[in-house]
Amino acid sequence: MTQKTSNDSLIDTSKMSRSQRASLEMAEGSRDQRALSGFAASLFDGHPEFVDITPFPVQATEDCDQGNAFLKKLDRFLRNRTDPDTIDLKGEIPDHVIKGLGELGAFGIKIPHAYGGLGLSQTNYSRSAMLLGRHCGNLAALLSAHQSIGVPQPLLMFGTDAQKKKYLPLFAKGQISAFALTEQEVGSDPARMQTHSELNEAGTHYILNGEKLWCTNSLKASHIIVMARTPQEGKRLATTAFIVAMEAPGVEIVTRCRFMGLKALYNGVLHFHNVEVPVEDVVHEVGKGLKVALTTLNTGRLTLPAACTGMMQRCQEIVIRWSKQREQWGQAIGKHTAIAAKIADIAADTFATESMVRYTSSLVDHDKYADIRLEAAMSKLWGSEAAWHTIDQTMQIKGGRGYEIESSLIKRGEVGDPIERMMRDCRINTIFEGSSEIMRLFIAREALDPHLRKSAAALDSRQTKSTRLRTVFEAARHYAKWYPKQYVSNRVRVPKDFHPALYVELIRIDQLSRKLSRQLFHSMLRYGPKLEKKQLLLGRLVDIGTELFAMSCACARANQLNQACEARHQVDPEHNDPDHSVETAKYICSRGRQRIAIWMKALHNSTDQSGYHLAQNLMEDPSVH
């Protein structure tokens, strides 16, 4: 068993600078310490556990009916009582819209009935995000920031009974919450956090001081989650999560932030001056705030690819309609291969993203404490990148009509497809809740964790010589058995009635998974501790694993949809609605293998080093100040 140090880090930080060491130890100490498990993890290990995704989870009839009832009301409300173009133009969500959403229960979708909420499942919450994503990015952001990372989700996971009874009914009735972590000098590196809190002499309140940047919903929130440093003995950078009332003395909204998209985002800079926070409003434990934030984000991140799915679904409808109507050079533009390829990509990205979201949502419904850190991060990374590619291709297909704003199109008597607005709103998705670059590093760290648990102590100067030698022997014994298996085909275990064409794709995914595991292992051997600095190399390995996850989910869901379609046809022989799921999944896999081949080739044969040197030379150029 690998011996851990007091800071719970498997990584030797002794040779790092003080700031590097502080950042890494803080991140390591806040990680989910459970051994990595689940289907996504098995892809990096070279032994995909297809039994985890086949048969693809189908939403229970009762749960689906409950979701349908709410979605029907929400859809009617969005169509009849909201105007996304006006919201974008004025940069405000009308009060009657916010009130109406509250009356629908839209601010308490996952809050249990016992606290006045709708008590809907994670799958139904994701379906709601899809509906919002296809309609209005501003409304999707309002509800997402409140329920995914605002007060309700941390309380559902970590709150005391008293906290739940006090606060959850407020949000179920329509009050809004927010989350405050980012600061002027703090993005993805919380070790630089300056906001701090100290316990008063009476031991009844924490005194909060500092400033937070980009706090979404803060201008409308009644309560927010605030992350602040609460130094403890031996833990200088310990962070705590507090529930803070926006009306509390000392809380000041300094300014509202405005952005290129999401014009009605109620995002602001908050200043805290000697704000008194009752000790009973600490979420989880003192010093465990970052764990609250990271755990909450695991589930919260699912909302973003769900909303992206809704936007992509609308894009798919727009481009198919337009590509059938618009004629150039004697035929519909969809008949031209250049346009047809874009339509196929949009359909593939939409199907794959929805498949990942539905699969991961089902894991949460099965167990709200399920280890979904990899699945959620992959869904966010892949879905947000796919959404940006989709809206870009949609803009290209519609040309000038895509670039023209919705109101102008309507004035000219054309269909007001809001592509320009959707593009502006979509751009933030690869930055929100962990940028794509940070997501790749996060996934890489998790993918490497099983190897670090077995071998990190061998190179750790903090360990005794005997511990390091014992680790070497134990690791050698493990890899002597593990490594040869990465060259041997696995028996792909799936239901007997699995579609033959999709079964072939799973065999190919298995082969690529074993190749990925070998490349990951080879990279560790080649670079050792320096591997963490090879961010582009790690990024390609992560992209390969994420692509395999998307391909797998698409195949499993396509098989389930195909079977459902065949079952309907048996009951009603005249039922002949076309099912394109198998064809779509096969295209996703074919395209994915091409992408993976490029990433594999670039692993150790790229321009990374020359590009890095060029960037450093440019930054040292004295002509640029």
LUMDO-917788 format. One record per residue (C-alpha): x, y, z. Coordinates in steps of 0.25 Angstrom, whole numbers, plus 5000, padded with zeros to 4 digits. Example, Ala and Ser with C-alpha at 12.3 -4.5 7.8 and 13.67 -1.06 7.14 Angstrom:
# LUMDO-917788
504949825031
505549965029
END
This chain:
# LUMDO-917788
500050005000
500650144996
500850225008
500250365008
500850495014
500050585023
499550665012
498950545005
499650574992
500250454984
501150554976
502450594982
502350744983
503750764991
504450814979
503350914974
503351064977
502551104989
501351154980
501351034972
501350944984
500251014991
499351014978
499650864976
499450824990
498150894992
497650834979
498050694983
497550704997
496150744991
496050634981
495150514983
496050414990
495250294985
495950204976
495450234962
494350154956
493250144945
493250124930
494050254927
495250204936
495250064929
495450134916
496850184921
497150054927
497049984914
495849894918
494549964915
493449914924
492349914913
491349844923
491349984930
490650044918
489949934912
488749924912
488750074911
487950124923
486550154920
485750254928
484650194937
483250214932
482750284944
484050374945
483850404930
482350444932
482750534943
483750604935
482850614923
481750684931
482750784936
483450804922
482050824916
481750944925
483150994924
483150984909
481751054908
482251164917
483551194909
482751194896
481651284901
482251374912
483751394908
484451474897
485851434896
486251534886
485651644894
486351594907
487651594899
487351734893
487051794907
487951714915
486951684925
485951574929
484651634932
484151614946
482851544941
483751444935
484551414947
483251414956
482651314946
483751224946
483751224961
482251194961
482551074951
483551024961
484651044952
485651084963
485350964971
485450854960
486250754968
485850804982
485050694989
483550694991
483850705006
484450845005
483350894995
484150864982
483750774970
484650664974
485050624960
486150534956
487550574950
487050524937
485850614937
486650734941
487650704929
486450694920
485950834925
487350894923
487250834908
485950904906
486451034912
487751024904
486951024891
486051144895
486851244902
488351244907
488051354918
486951274924
487751144924
488851214931
487951274941
487351144945
488651064944
489551154952
488451154963
488251004963
489550944959
490551024967
489751114975
489251084989
488250964986
489250864981
490250884992
489150875002
488550744996
489950684996
490550735009
489550815017
489050785031
487550755033
487450895039
488050965027
487150885018
485950925026
486351065026
486751095012
486250995002
484751035004
485151185000
485751134987
484651044984
483751164985
484551244975
485751314982
487051314974
488451274979
489851284974
491251234976
492451324979
493851264976
494551344966
495451464969
496251564962
497451484963
496751344965
496251264954
496551114954
497651134965
496851154978
498251154986
498351304982
496951334989
496951464997
495551455002
495651415017
494851385029
495251385044
494351335056
493951435066
494351435080
492951385084
493151265074
491751295069
492051365055
493151365045
493551505040
493651505025
494551605017
494951605002
494451624988
493851524978
493851544963
492851494952
491751444962
490651394953
489251424959
489751514970
488951634966
487651554968
488051454979
487551454993
488651354997
489951314992
491051214994
492351284997
493751214998
494751275007
496051245014
495951205028
497451165032
497551055042
498750995049
499650925038
498650965027
498951115023
498051105011
496851035017
495651085010
494151085015
492851095008
491851195015
490351225012
490351375012
489051455012
489151565001
488451665011
489451645022
490151775026
491451785019
491051715006
491251814994
490951794980
492151874974
491751864959
490951784949
491851714939
491451714924
491851614913
491851594898
490751484900
489751454911
489351604911
488451574923
489351504932
489251564946
490751554948
491451644958
492651684966
492351664981
493051724993
492951675007
493351765019
493351705032
492151615029
491651535040
491251395036
490651305047
491451175050
490251095046
490351145032
491651075029
491350965018
491950825021
493250855030
494150975033
495350955024
494550865014
494050975005
494850934992
494350794994
492950844994
493150934982
493850814974
492850714978
491650804974
492350834961
492350694957
490850684956
490750834953
491550824940
490450734934
489550844933
490450914923
490550804912
489050774914
488750924910
489750904899
489050784894
487750874893
488450974885
489050874876
487650814874
487150944870
488350964860
488050834854
486650864851
487051004845
488150944836
487250824831
486050924828
486951024821
487750924813
486550864808
485950994804
487151074799
487551044785
488851074778
489451024764
488150954761
487950874774
487650884789
488950924796
488850794805
489150714793
490550774792
491550694799
492250814806
490850844813
490450704815
491750684823
491450794832
489950744834
490550604837
491550664847
490450744854
489550624855
490650534861
491050644871
489650664876
489350514877
490750484884
490550594894
489150554898
489650414900
490750454909
489850544917
488650444918
489650334922
490350414933
489050464938
488550324940
489750294949
489350414958
487950364959
488450224963
489350284973
489450434977
490850404982
491250324970
492650354965
492450424952
493650524952
494150464939
492850444932
492350584936
493650654932
493650584919
492250614916
492550764919
493850764911
493350694899
491950754899
492350904900
493450884889
492450814880
491350924883
492351034878
492650954865
491250934863
490851074864
492051114855
491551014845
490151064846
490651204843
491451164831
490251084825
489251204826
490351304822
489851444823
488551404829
489251344840
490151474843
488851554842
488151574855
486751514858
485951644858
486551694845
486251554838
484751564843
484651714838
485051664824
484051554825
484951434827
484951334838
485651394850
486651284853
487451344865
488851284860
489551414863
489051424877
489251274880
490751284875
490951394885
490351324896
491051194893
492451244893
492551244908
492251094909
493651054907
494051144918
492951134929
493151034940
494550994936
495151034923
495450934913
496950944916
496650924931
495650804928
496750734920
497750754932
496650704942
496350584934
497750554932
498050554947
496850464949
497350364938
498750364944
498250334958
498250184958
499650184953
500050284963
499450204974
500350084970
501650154967
501750304971
502350274984
503550204977
504050344972
503550424984
504750484992
503850505004
503650355006
504650265013
505650185005
504950055009
503650105005
504150144992
504750014989
503549934994
502750024984
503649984972
503449834975
501949844977
501849934964
502749834956
501849714960
500549784956
501049834943
501749704939
500249654939
499549774934
500449814922
500349694914
498849694915
498849824907
499249754895
498149644896
496749664891
495749664902
494449584901
493449694898
492249664907
490949724903
489449674902
489249564892
488249644884
489249764882
489249814868
490349744860
490849874853
490949944866
491649824873
492749834863
492949974867
493049934881
494149834877
494949954871
494750034883
495249924891
496549924882
496750074883
496550074898
497649974900
498550054891
498150184899
498550114912
499950074906
500150214901
499850264915
500750164922
501850194912
501750344914
501950324929
503150244927
503750334917
503550464925
503350424939
503050544948
503150634937
501950584930
501050684938
501750794930
501450724916
500050784916
499850774901
500250624901
499350604913
498250684905
498350584893
498250464902
497050524909
496350554896
496550414891
495950364904
494750464903
494550424888
494450274892
493450314903
492550394893
492650274883
492250174894
491050244899
490650274885
490650124881
489950084894
488850184892
488650154877
488550014880
487450044891
486650134881
486750044870
486149934878
485050024883
484750064869
484649914865
483749884877
482749994873
482749944858
482349804863
481249864871
480849954860
481349904846
480950034840
481850114849
482950144840
483650274846
485050264842
486150234852
487550294849
488150254862
489050134857
489450214845
489850334853
490550244863
491350184852
491750314847
492150364860
493050244862
493650254848
493950404850
494450374864
495450274859
496050374849
496150484860
496850384869
497850344858
498250484857
498450504872
499250374873
500150414862
500350554869
500650494883
502150494881
502350554867
501850694868
502250844868
501950864883
503350894887
503650994875
502351064878
502651074892
504051144889
503351234879
502351284889
503451304900
504251384890
503051464886
502751494901
504251544903
504151634891
504451774897
503551844887
502351794893
501951854907
END
